[in-house]
Amino acid sequence: QVQLVESGGGLVQTGGSLRLSCAASESIFRFNRMGWYRQAPGKQREYVAHFTSSGGTINYSDSVKGRFTISRDNAKNTVYLQMNNLKPEDTAVYYCNAIQIPRNYWGQGTQVTVSS
């Protein structure tokens, strides 16, 4: 059973930065795609960013483009989300996602709170 464990969330002021980590229980190369989603209170889960295992595709939602960067450390089986210039509207639980066709895996989530 694949496990994804997120960490790095917390409370930060507007304009601050955080780096989220997602440690996978197996090699990142075994997944077709990995990425991040978030869910704010009372809202649906929304897409943030992803990359394909080949590394040929990296994509961001318009709301985070230019502020967030997704990256990975293959040796550590870990995916990161560097979040800069954070805004109150970035407040949400952030979830790591991995797709190993046809299966879709989720982490337990990590809370990010941005104060104004």
Secondary structure, DSSP 8 states (H G I E B T S, - for coil): ---EEEE--EEEETT--EEEEEEESS-GGG-SEEEEEEE-TTS--EEEEEEETTS--EEE-TTTTTTEEEEEEGGGTEEEEEE-S--GGG-EEEEEEEEETTEEEE---EEEEEE-
